[in-house]
Amino acid sequence: MSVLTIDILNPKAEELLKNLADLQLIAIKDRKNNPFLQVIERFRKKNEANAPSLEEITKEVEKVRNRDNDNERFSI
């Protein structure tokens, strides 16, 4: 059995897939019902207000890069 991820570009393709599932030739699993993804979505919603801005992320990345560069200079 193979597992594939398919991006549907045309709504007609979705209907064809549903027909194949009706004939029991394929099984379609909705990713929205994945418990792991549901937990991730809950975390995202819960922390949405606390999410750092792009500017804050950039400053933090620059700080870490500078720290790492300083450590490389002294480790020779």
C-alpha positions, 0 to 999 in steps of 0.5 A: 500500500502506498501513501500519497499527498495530493494537491487538488488543482481542479475541483473535478479531480476531487470528484473523481477521487471521491468516486474511486473511494466509493468504489473502495479502490482508494481511501481518503483521510481528511488531514483536518481530523489528525489529532496531532494537527489539532493540537498544533492548531490549538497551540497556535491559536492560544499563542497567537497574541504572544507571537513575536513580530518579524522585527523581534525575530530578526533582532534575536537571530542577529544577536545569536549570529553575533554571539556565534561569530564571537565564539568562533573567533576565540576558539582558534 
